[in-house]
Amino acid sequence: MSALETMHIDGQWRPAASGATREVLDPADASVLAVVAEGGTEDTDAAVAAARRAFDTGDWPRTPAAERAALLRRVADLLQRDREELALTESRDTGKTLAEGRIDVDDVTAAFRYFADLVVNESGGRVVDAGSADVHSVVVREPVGVCALITPWNYPLLQASWKIAPALAAGNTLVVKPSEITPLSTVHLVRLLAEAGLPAGVANLVTGPGDPVGARMSAHPGVDLVSFTGGLASGTKVAAAAAATVKKVALELGGKNPNVVFADACATEEGFDTAVDQALNAAFIHSGQVCSAGSRLIVEESVRDRFVAELARRARRIRIGRGTEPGVECGPLVSQQQLDKTEAYVASALAEGAVLRCGGERPEPSEVRPATGYFYAPTVLDRCHRGMRVVREETFGPILTVETFRTEDEAVTLANDTEYGLAGAVFSGDTARARRVAARLRHGTVWINDYHPYLPQAEWGGFGKSGVGRELGPSGLDEYRETKHVYENLRPAPVRWFAG
């Protein structure tokens, strides 16, 4: 495969039909990391046509579940074989640390194995009592058809697996479009699918921008389902484009996630240290470029001063640099655009009255931080309120805002005062209180005394403008299937409704 043949259509690697290419930049120093094909409408149409043929006339949708599961397990084994290469690719492409890249590969492996186990262990359908021994009635799940999968730049390999694994497990064919900013690990994953023996045309890949590639995928009449993970503005465009052909739509559109810390969580030194550590983890993992990032710290007023002081002290000590360097804890932002957005959010917060406790600037260059990289210091903004843009909008950068509360009801009100509803957390030494507050939060995932773990077996989705549909878990598989009711009359007889 040549460096420019990064599109996989009908079992063949090829360049863009137009010959166009795009440079993929290393965010640590803005150097050219790779050059990939820049697909367009013609490439997208060819990929959808290949997926359509593979679904309508190919064997994959009718392949027994045990065989589909076996292929997914082979992919999982190949992912582990290439673990270091993939982790390095993900680190260099997105800027995250190599340790985070390894965790991503392991999580992707777990997702493929989970959906393999799930589909192979399913029953043959749900029997419906028709009230007659002469009728056999069953509800079964069938593949939805051709799936258009559009993935984001922050977790390209992980998010691709959350869509590709259940789509294939259910017997669908697909076209996947990774972000044009971070496409490299998805190209590698599609290579592994082919190596594992997936038939030609079942999984197709188009590298290119959201417009025209993603837009065409969303509107294409040959596509039956579109699954998109990304920003709210793009997600609404995907939904509108899909509406014309009444496609199934799954959208994960990000969040503005509260991390609620009660004073009783800090009653002991160990509890205090844990809550501070988790607040750092919530806000600054992958430089805050996480849809579920705990970017809103909502802390009880009686412990706010001590908590924020320690949080800022430790945030200043975070080691920032190229993700592949030993000892680095936080890498660069993914692009100049993201760096500019982060600087603008901090400037607006300070103009609106926030108090800067740490960060708020680009760090000095060093041996591990090239001056040309997109680095920004972890930033803590105190004395924030709901009227600020930085509190309302998804910043997707290393910015943590601090709000305070006095009562449990006030904490819940603040946490739910967002148009998003993806994730959140509650820290409390009172188990009953923690569970009570968690039950009142309008967010798709709520962690208690923890932040950021996810389980392949549990559904992942959100409330409000965080999107529609579910990924992971049994519901994540059902997103890629349709329901069919099969009614079989074992002793057919005439109805005799009409004379004749």
N, C-alpha and C positions, 0 to 999 in steps of 0.2 A: 504494500500500500504506500503510495507516494504521500509526501507531507501535505499535499493539497487535496488529496482524495479523502475527505473527512465526512462525506455523505454516504450513507449505506441505503441503497434502494434496490429492492427485489434481489437481494443477495449479493449485490455488487458494490464495491467501493468506487466512488467517482468524484470528480470535481464538480463545481457548479456549472450548470448549463451555460451561463453567461461568461464563465471563466473568472468571475470576481473572487477576490480573496479578502481576508481580514486578518490584521495582526492581533494576536492575543498578548497582552502586556503582563509582565511580572509586577505586581503592585508594590513590591519591596524596593524596586529601583527604576520602574517605568521602562525597563528594557523589553525587547521583543522576545517573548517566551516561545511562541509558535506562530505559524501562519496557517489558517484554515480556510476552507471553501466558504464563500459567502452566498448561500442559497437564496433563491427567489421564488416567485410564483410557479414557474415552470418546474422547478425541482420539487416543490411541494405537491403539485398536481401529480407528478410521476410517483412520488412516495405514497400518496393516498390511493392512487390506482393500483399500485402493487399490493398494498394492504387489503384493498377491496377484493382483488382477485384471490389472494391467499385465504381470505375469509369465506368468500362465496363458493370457490371451487377447490380450495386446498383441503388438506387433511387435518390441520391443527385444531379447528373447532370441534372436530369429531374424534380427536385423539383421546383415549381413555385418561381419566384423571390421574391414574397411577403413573402413566408415561409422562404426562405434563409435570407432575411432581418430581419425577426422577430427573428431568432436565433442569428444573430449578435447583435441585440439590447439586447437580454437576456445576452449575453456575456458582453456587456458594463455595464449592471446593476450589474453583478457579480464582475466585475473589481472594481466598486465603493464600493461594499460591502466589498471587501478584500483590499481596498486601503492601509490601514496602514500596513497590513501584507506584501503586495507586495512591498511597498516603503521601508520597513525595509530590506526585502530580497535583493532588488536591491542595497541598500546602503551597506550592509555588503558584498555582493558578488563582487561588482565592486569597492568599495571604495568611491563612490560619496556621497555627503551629503544627509541626510534624506529629506531635502527640495527639492533637485533635484529629488530624487526618487518619491516623491509625484507628482511633475510636470510630470514626465514620465508616471505615471499611468493615470493621467488626459489626457495626450496627446494620450495614447493608447486607452482610452475610446472614445475620440473624433474620432479617426481613424475608430474604429468599427462602430460608429454611422454614420459617413460620408459615408462609403461604403454601409451601409444598405440603407441610403436615396438615394444614387446615383443609385443603381441597381433597386430599387423598382419604381423609377420615370422615368425610361427609356421608350422610345417608343418601339413599336414592330419591329423596323427595319427601314432602309432607303429605301423608294420606288424609283425605277429606272424607268424612262420613257422608255418603249420599243418601242414606236411609234405605238402601236396597242392596241385597246380596248380589244382585245382577249387575251392579255398577261398580267399576273401579275408578276412583277419582283421586288424582294426585297433583300436587303443586310442585313444580320443579324449577330450578334455576338454570338459565342458559346464557351464553355469552352475548353481550350487547352488540358486538360487531367490530367496527373499526374505531379505534380510540386515538384521539389526538392528545398527546401529553406534552404540556408546556411547563418547563421547570425553571427555578430561579437561580441566581448567581451565587447565593451564599452557601448553600449546601447542595451543590449540583449532583453529586453521586448519591447522596442519601435520598434526596427528594425524587430523583429518577427511580430509585429502587422502590419507593413507596407507591409508585404508580405502575412501573413495568412489571414487578413481581405479581401483584394481584391480577393485573390485566391478562398476563400470560397464564396464570393459574386457572383463570376462569375460561380460557379458550379463545380469547380475543386476538386480533391482530392490531398493530399499532404503528403510529408515526410519532417519534419523540423529537422535540426541539429544545435543546438546552439553551441557556442564556448565551448570547453571543460573547459575553464577557468572560465566561468560565466554561467552555465546552469540552475541555480535554478529557476529563474523567468519564464523561458520558460516551465519548468516542471509544474509549477503552472498554467500557462495559458492553457496548454493542458488539465489539470484537469478541468478547467472552461469550456472549449469547450465540454467536455464529460458531465459535469453537465447540460449544457444548452440544451443537447439533440442531439448533432451531432451524426449521425449514425456511428457505428463501421467501422473502416477502412478508413474513410474519412480524418482524421487528424492523422498522425502517427509521433512519436518522437523517434529519436535515439540519445542518448548521447554518444559522443565519439570524437576522434581526426579527423582532416582534412584528414589525411592518416591513415587508409584506408576509413573512413566513407564518408567524403566529396568527395574524389576521386571516390569512387564507385558510389555515387549518381550522379555525373556529367557524368560519362561514361555509366551508366546503360541503356540498350536498352528499358527498360520499363518506362523510364522517358521521358516526352514530353517537359518539360521546366525546366531550372535550373536558379535560382535567387540567386546571391551571393553578399554579402556586406563584404568587407575586404580589405586587402592590394593588391597592384599591382601585386606582384610576385605570390601570390596565385590565383588571378583573372585570370591571363594569363594561368595558369594551368587548371583552371576550363573551360575556353573557349576552350582550346585545346582538353580537354577530351570530351567536348560536341560536338565538330565539327564532330567527327567520326560518330555520329548518327544524325547529322543535327538538334539538338535540338534548340528551342528558348532559347536565353540567355539574361539575364539582369544582368549587372555588375555595382556595385557602389564601386569604388576603391580608394576613398579618395581624398585628395587635399592638395595643398600648397597655402593657401588662402590669398590674399592681402587685407589689410585694409588701404585705401588711405585717408589721412587727409590733406585737404587744409587749408591754414592759415586763410581763411575767416570763416572757421568753428569755429575758436578760437577767433573771433573778440570781443566777449563779455565774461565776466567771466562765465556766464551760459553755453555758447557754448563751452568754453574751458573745463570746468568741465565735461560736457556731453561727449565730444570726448575722454577725458582721461578715464572716467568711462567705456565707451563702448569698448575702446581698452583693458582694463583689462578683461571685460566680454568676449570679442572675444578670447583672448589668454588663459585665465586661468580657465574658467569654466570646471569642471570635470578634473582638473589638465592638461588641454590641450589635453586630450584624446578624441578628437572630430574630425571627418573627415572634418567638416566645420570650424574648429578653425581658427581665424584670426591670424595666427602665424607670418605673415609678416606685420609689421607696415611700411607703406611708407608715410612719413610725409614731408610736404613742409619745405625746408631748413630754411626759416626765422623764424619758430617757433619750430624747432627741439630741441634746447637746453632746452628751458623752458618746452616743452612737455615731453621730456624724463626724465628730472629731477623730475617732478611731478609724472610721471608714475612709476618711480623707487621708489620714496618715498612711494607711496600708495601700490605698490606691496610688499614692505617689511612689511607692516602692515597686509597683508592677514593672517588670522588665519588658521593655518594648523593643521589637526588632524584627528582623527577617525570621519568618516562621521556621526555617530549617536550621537556625543557629541554636546550639545547646544553651539551655537556661532561659531562653526567651519565653515569656508567658503570654504576650499579646502582640499580634502581628499588625500589619498595616490595614487600612481600609482598602476596599477592592479597586477603587478608581479615583481619579481626580475629581470626577463629579460627586462622588460620595464624600470626599474630603471637603469640597466646597460647601455641600449641604450641611455637614457637621459644623463647620465654622459659622455658617449663617444661623443655625439654630442657637448656638451658644451666644452669638452677638445679640440675637433678638431677646433671649432670656435675660441677659444682663441689662438690656435697655428697658425691659419690663419689670425690673426690680429684683431679680434673683441674685443671690449672694454666692460668689465663686469660692468654693472651699479647696479645690485643687484642679489641676489641668487647665483647660481652656486655651490651649495653645499646641502648636507642633513642637515635639521634643527636639532637642539639639541633635544634629547628626553625630553618628559614632561609627565604629567599625561594624556594628550589626545593624545600623540604621542609616542607609545611604540617604544623602540629602535629597535625592530625586524621588524617594519613596513616599507613599501616601500615609504617613504616620500621623497620629493625633493622640495626645495624652489622655488617659482616662480622666473624665471630668465629673465632679460632683457639684451640683447646683442646689444650694439650700434656699429656704424661704420661698418655695415655689407655690403657685396656686393654679386652680383650674383655668383661669383666664389666659394663661400663657400658652403660646403656640407649642413650646417645647414640652408642655405637659399634655396637650391635646393630640398632637400629631406623632406619627411613628417616625422617630428620628433615624433609626438604623445606624447608629454610631455609638461610640463609647461615652455616652452621656447618661448620667443618673440624676434624676430630679428628686427632691425631698419635700414631702408634705407631712403635716402632723395632724393628729386627732386626739380627742380626750375620751370619747366613749365608744363602746362597741358599735352602736348604731351609726355614729359618725364615720367610723372606719369603713363600714360596709357601704355607706353612701358614697364616700370618696372612691372606693375601689370600683364601684359599679358606674361611676360617673364618667363613662367613656362610650364612644360610638362603636368601639371594638369590643370583642369578648372572647379572645382566644385562650389566654392562660392567666394564672395568678397564683399567689401563694399566701399562706397564713402561718406565722410563727407565734406559738404560744405555749407556755408551760402547762396550761389548763386544757386537757384533752377535750372536755365537753365544749369549751368555748371555741377551740380550733375547729371542731367538727360543725358546730352551729354556724360559725361564720362561713366556713367553706360551703355549706349548704345554701347560704344566701347569696353567694357570689354568682354573677351571671357570666361565667366564663367556661369554655369548653373543657379545660383541664385545670384542676386546682390541686396544688401540692400543699401538704401540711408538714411543716418543719423540714422542708427540703426544697430544692429548686432545680429544674431542668431534666430529671430522669424521664424517660419514656419507655413504654413497654410495647413490643410489637403486637401483643394480644389485646391491647386497649385501643379503643377508637380515639382518633385525633381529629378534632374539628372545633368550631367556634360558634359563638352567638353574634348577633348583630352584624356589623360590617366586616367581621372576620371571615365571612364566607358561608357557603352551603356545602353539604356533603360531609363524608367522613373518610379518613385514611386510616390504615392499620386496623387490626382486629377483624372480626367477622363482617362488620359493616363495611370495612374497607374492601373486602372481596365482593360484597354484594353491590357496591357502587358500579362494578364492571359486569353486572349481569341483569337480565330481565327475568320477570316471573312469567311462567307459562302454566296454565291449568289444563291438564290432560284428563278428559272425561271419557271413559270407555264403557259402553253398554255391552255387557257380555251376552245379552239375549235381545238383540234388536227386534223391534216390531213396528208395524205401521202406526202412524199417529192418528190418521183418519180425521184430521181437522176439516178437510175440504171434501166436498162431493166430487165424484168422478169415477 
